Amino acid sequence: MRNLAFAVLVGILLVSGLLAACQGVVLGSGDPETRTFDYTDFTRIEAHNGFHVEITRSSSYSIEVITDDNVWKYLDVSKNGDTLVIEFEWNRSYTNVIKEAVITIPDVEGIQLSGGSRGDIDGFNSSNDFSAQLSGGSGLDGMITTGDTKLSLSGGSRITLSGSSDNLVVDSSGGSRVNLEDFPVNDADINISGGGFADINMDGILDANLSGGSRIVYSGNPKLGDMELSGGSTVSRK
């Protein structure tokens, strides 16, 4: 009798756990719905939860977000100071959900992508500084001419840029990749760990701190500055 009661209790707990897990799964309907937002005066963009964001330079602001018609209640599009934020509720899992945003702005100074999100930027030309922070296998591609640039990558993320910049700072970990062959800079300070890779084009001073089998390949005519290499890491000309 005691064994039977215990088995029933275990069964109830298992069913309760499965129900709770199912309540946290959101399945897209497959029917896209586009909504527009009238936020202005932002220069930074955050996108999370696997969103794909297209960001293009324009003299005016516009924001279009596309997702399944049944998941809008879980999606938040808001402005926090100078930052536009696009994110789903974090306590749920989203399956077969459309996650697209198309944004135009006069200038972009910062992009943050997480959770496998992707960004495409095009047409920006400014003397203002630019920064990008990517995590969780996110990716950023595009063209930008900017002042100083700071790139932070983790968790197997990837950045490919064309254009140009004054000085460059890179902090990269977890096997992330930085492709800047068509993005010439002056001075660069590159910190890479965990088997990461950077392809850079520069003519100033290159400072590097590499560990865990990380690599830098460079083109241009840099002067090698402070070099700290460990764990089989290398710095070499292309």
N, C-alpha and C positions, 0 to 999 in steps of 0.2 A: 504493500500500500504506500509506504514511504517512497519507494522507488518510482511508483506511478505519479505521485504528486510532484516529485522532483522533475520527472520528464515533462509533465504538463507545464510546470513553471518555466523550464528551459524553452519549450516550444513557444510560450507566450512572449518571452523575451526576444526570441529570434524573429517572430512575426512583427513585433513592435519595432525592432531595429530595421527590418526590411521596409516597413511602411514609412519610417522616418527617412530612410535613404531615398525612397521613391519620391517623397514630397520635396526633396532637394534637387531633383532632376527636372530640367525644363527642356522640352522637345519642341523645336521650331515647327511652325505650321507649314512652312514652305511658301506662304503668301507674304511677299514683301510689302512693307508700308514705309513710305518716306515722310519724314517730318522735317520742317525747317525751324531754325532758331535765330533770334535776332540779337544775339550777344555781339557787342563790339568792344573795341579798346582792349584787346588781349594780344599778347605777343608770344605766349607759351601755350603748348598743347600737351595734354596727358591723355593717353588711351591705354586701356587695360583689357584683360579677358579675351585676347586674340582678335581685337579689332584691326581692320585695315583702313588706314586714314590717308587720303590724298590731300596734300596741302600745296596750294598754288598761289603765287603772288598776284595780287590785284589791288587796285586803288580803293576797293570797297570790301566790306566783310560779308561773307555768306557762309551758312552752315546747313548742310543737308546730312541727315543720318538715316540710314536704311537698315531695318531689321524686320523680323517676322511680326505679323500683326498681333500675335498672342503673347509676345514677350516684352512689349513696351512698358508694362507695369513694373518690370524688374530693372529697367535701364534708366540711368541718371545722366543727363546732359546739363552741366551747370558751369558757372563761371566763378572762380575763386581768385579775387584780386586780378592779376594780369594773366591768369591761366584758365583756359577752357579745358574742362575735365569730362571725359566720356568713359563710363564704367557701369558694368552690371553689378547687382548685389553679389557680394562675395561668398555668401553661405549657400550658393546653389551651383549645380553643374549644368552647363548649357550644351545641348547636343543638336547638331544639324541646324544651327542658328545663323542667320545672315548677320554679318557684323561689318558694315561699311559706313564710312563717313567721307564727305567731300567738303573741303573747307577752302575758302579764299581769304587772304589777309594781306595787308600792305607789307608787313615785315614779320619774320619769325626769329625769335631769340632763344627759344628753348623747346625741346621735344623730349617727353618721357614716355617710353613704351614698356609694357610688361606683359607677362603671360602669353608669349607668342604673338604679340601684336606686330603689325607691319606698318611702316610709314613710307610715303613717297613725297618728296618735296621738289619743287621746280620753280625757277625763275627769280630767285631771291638774290639781290645785290645790295649790300649795305655795309657800312663801316662799323655797325654794332657787333658786339661779341655774340657768339652762338654756342650753345651747349646741347648735348644730347645724352640721355641716360637710358640705357636699354638693359633689360633683365629677362630671364626666363625664356631664352631662345627667340627673342624679338629681332626684327630687322629694320634697317633704315637705308633707303636709296634716294639719290637725287642730286640736284645741282644747286649750289649755293656759293656766293661770294660774300665773305664776311670779315669781320675784324679778327680777334683772337677766337680760337675754337677749343672747347673742352669736351672730350668724349669719355663716357664711363660705360663699360660693358661688363656683363657677367652672365653666367649660365648658358654659354654657347650662343650668345647673340652675335649679330653681324652688322657692319656699317660699310656702305660703299658710297663715296661722294665724289663728285667732280665740281670744278670751280676753282676757288683759291681762298687762302686765309693768311693772316699775318703769322701769328705764333700758334703752336699746337700743344695741347696736353692730352695724353691718353692714359687712362687707368682701365686695364682690361684683365679679366680673370675667367677661369672656367672654360678654357678652350675657345674663347671668342675670337672673332676675326675683324680686322680693320683694313679696308682696301681704299687707299688714298693715292693711287698711282697718278690719277688725273686731278689731284687736289693739291697743287704745290703750296708749300708753306715756307716760312723763314726758319725760326728756331723751333725745336720740338723736344718735349720731355715725355718719354714713353716708359710706362710701367706695365709690365705684362707678367702674369703668372698662370700656371696650370696649362701649359702647352698652347698658349695663344699665338696669334700671328698678326703682324702688321706690315703692310706694304706702303711706304711713304715716299714722297717726292719733295725734296727740300734743298735749300742752299745755305742755311745757317748752321747753328750749333746743335748737335744731336746729343742729348743726355738720355741714357737708357738704364733701366733696372729690370732685368729679366730673370725668371726662375722657372724651374719645372719643364725644361725643354721648349721654352718659348722662342720665337724667331722674329727678327726684323729684317726685311730686305728693303734697300733704299735705292732711289735714283736721284739724280741731281749731283750737287757738289757740296755736301755737308762737311763740316769739321766735327770730328768725333770728340765729344766732351767727356763727362763723367760716365764711365761704363762699369756697371755691376752685373756680371753674368754668372749664373749658377745653374746646376742641374742639367748641363748640356745645352744651355741656351746659346744662341748665336746672333750676331749682327753682321750682315754682309751686303755688298753691292750687287745689284741685279746684273 
